[in-house]
């Protein structure tokens, strides 16, 4: 059982922003309009609020994310990423760094659950809004760019997909 006390303040901030970053990776993979972005962000927040298991670490992170959102605080904190083509690389590097922290400090079961959770958050973002098409016609639920990013997110967090 791993709790907040095991992590430094910066590591805990990384853990809190990781689910939102996993969702953001999908949004950057195939940028849509503001409505699609809002749907993907809300789906990421919902998935971050309900981890797929009751592991202590996941529950603690989820609880803090929900508490922050109730107080209108951003779980992303002051995290900034480069605009343009480097954004996806930077986000994947951040997810990889968080995975290293979790792998080093959490139990193996929690680390595995963490990886599955990050992939689930990214999938929730991908499923949140249709991409492409014209006025809703010909749009697809998950674009090829989003599928490719899902594979990259899974690899970055050390999960098999």
C-alpha positions as CSV (number, residue, x, y, z in Angstrom):
1,X,0.0,0.0,0.0
2,X,1.5,3.3,-1.1
3,X,0.2,6.6,0.1
4,X,1.0,10.3,-0.5
5,X,3.7,10.3,2.2
6,X,6.0,8.2,0.1
7,X,6.3,10.9,-2.6
8,X,8.0,14.3,-2.7
9,X,5.8,17.3,-3.2
10,X,6.9,17.6,-6.9
11,X,6.4,13.9,-7.5
12,X,2.8,14.1,-6.0
13,X,2.1,17.1,-8.3
14,X,3.3,14.9,-11.3
15,X,0.9,12.1,-10.2
16,X,-2.0,14.6,-10.0
17,X,-1.4,16.0,-13.4
18,X,-0.7,12.7,-15.2
19,X,-4.3,11.7,-15.9
20,X,-5.0,15.1,-17.4
21,X,-1.8,14.9,-19.5
22,X,-2.8,11.4,-20.7
23,X,-6.1,12.9,-22.0
24,X,-4.3,15.9,-23.4
25,X,-2.1,13.7,-25.4
26,X,-5.2,12.5,-27.3
27,X,-6.4,16.0,-27.8
28,X,-3.1,17.0,-29.4
29,X,-3.0,13.9,-31.6
30,X,-5.9,15.1,-33.6
31,X,-6.9,18.6,-32.7
32,X,-10.5,19.4,-33.2
33,X,-12.5,22.5,-32.3
34,X,-13.2,24.0,-28.9
35,X,-16.2,21.7,-28.4
36,X,-14.2,18.6,-29.0
37,X,-11.4,19.8,-26.7
38,X,-14.0,20.5,-24.0
39,X,-15.5,17.0,-24.4
40,X,-12.1,15.3,-24.2
41,X,-11.0,17.4,-21.2
42,X,-14.3,16.6,-19.3
43,X,-13.9,12.9,-20.2
44,X,-10.4,12.9,-18.9
45,X,-11.5,14.5,-15.6
46,X,-14.3,12.0,-15.2
47,X,-11.9,9.1,-15.8
48,X,-9.4,10.7,-13.4
49,X,-12.2,10.8,-10.8
50,X,-13.0,7.2,-11.0
51,X,-9.9,4.9,-11.1
52,X,-10.5,1.3,-12.4
53,X,-9.3,-0.2,-9.1
54,X,-9.3,0.4,-5.4
55,X,-5.6,0.5,-5.1
56,X,-4.6,3.0,-2.3
57,X,-2.4,5.1,-4.6
58,X,-5.1,5.5,-7.3
59,X,-7.7,6.3,-4.7
60,X,-5.5,9.0,-3.1
61,X,-4.6,10.6,-6.4
62,X,-8.2,10.5,-7.6
63,X,-9.4,12.0,-4.3
64,X,-7.0,14.9,-4.5
65,X,-7.9,15.5,-8.2
66,X,-11.6,15.7,-7.2
67,X,-10.9,17.9,-4.3
68,X,-8.9,20.3,-6.4
69,X,-11.6,20.5,-9.1
70,X,-14.2,21.2,-6.4
71,X,-12.1,24.1,-5.3
72,X,-11.7,25.2,-8.9
73,X,-8.0,24.4,-8.8
74,X,-6.3,23.0,-11.9
75,X,-4.7,19.5,-11.3
76,X,-2.2,20.5,-14.1
77,X,-0.8,23.2,-11.7
78,X,1.8,25.2,-13.4
79,X,2.7,22.6,-16.0
80,X,3.5,24.1,-19.3
81,X,4.3,22.3,-22.6
82,X,5.7,23.6,-25.8
83,X,3.3,24.4,-28.6
84,X,3.6,22.7,-31.9
85,X,5.2,19.4,-32.8
86,X,7.3,19.1,-29.6
87,X,4.2,19.1,-27.4
88,X,3.4,15.4,-28.0
89,X,7.0,14.4,-27.3
90,X,7.1,16.5,-24.2
91,X,3.8,15.0,-22.9
92,X,5.0,11.4,-23.6
93,X,8.3,12.2,-21.8
94,X,6.3,13.5,-18.8
95,X,4.1,10.3,-18.7
96,X,7.3,8.2,-18.9
97,X,8.9,10.1,-16.0
98,X,5.7,9.7,-13.9
99,X,5.8,6.0,-14.7
100,X,9.4,5.8,-13.4
101,X,8.3,7.4,-10.1
102,X,5.4,5.1,-9.7
103,X,7.4,2.0,-10.6
104,X,10.1,3.0,-8.0
105,X,7.8,3.9,-5.1
106,X,4.5,2.0,-5.5
107,X,3.8,-1.7,-5.1
108,X,3.9,-3.7,-8.3
109,X,0.1,-4.1,-8.2
110,X,-0.4,-0.4,-7.8
111,X,2.1,0.4,-10.6
112,X,0.3,-2.0,-12.9
113,X,-3.1,-0.5,-11.9
114,X,-1.6,3.0,-12.5
115,X,-0.6,2.1,-16.0
116,X,-4.0,0.7,-16.8
117,X,-5.6,3.8,-15.4
118,X,-3.5,6.2,-17.6
119,X,-4.5,4.2,-20.7
120,X,-8.1,4.2,-19.6
121,X,-8.1,8.0,-19.2
122,X,-6.5,8.4,-22.7
123,X,-9.2,6.1,-24.1
124,X,-11.9,8.0,-22.4
125,X,-10.6,11.2,-24.1
126,X,-10.4,9.5,-27.4
127,X,-14.0,8.2,-27.1
128,X,-15.4,11.6,-26.0
129,X,-15.8,13.3,-29.4
130,X,-16.0,12.3,-33.0
131,X,-13.2,13.6,-35.3
132,X,-13.3,14.8,-38.9
133,X,-16.2,14.7,-41.2
134,X,-18.4,17.6,-42.2
135,X,-21.3,18.6,-40.0
136,X,-21.2,15.3,-38.3
137,X,-21.2,13.2,-41.5
138,X,-18.3,11.0,-42.1
139,X,-16.8,11.6,-38.7
140,X,-15.1,8.7,-36.8
141,X,-15.2,8.1,-33.1
142,X,-11.5,7.6,-32.8
143,X,-9.2,8.9,-35.5
144,X,-6.0,7.2,-36.7
145,X,-4.0,9.9,-35.0
146,X,-5.7,9.2,-31.7
147,X,-5.2,5.4,-32.1
148,X,-1.5,6.0,-32.8
149,X,-1.2,8.3,-29.7
150,X,-3.0,5.7,-27.6
151,X,-0.2,3.2,-28.5
152,X,2.4,5.8,-27.7
153,X,0.7,6.7,-24.3
154,X,0.6,3.0,-23.4
155,X,4.3,2.6,-24.3
156,X,5.2,5.7,-22.3
157,X,3.5,4.4,-19.2
158,X,4.9,0.9,-19.6
159,X,1.5,-0.7,-20.3
160,X,0.8,-3.3,-23.0
161,X,-2.1,-2.4,-25.2
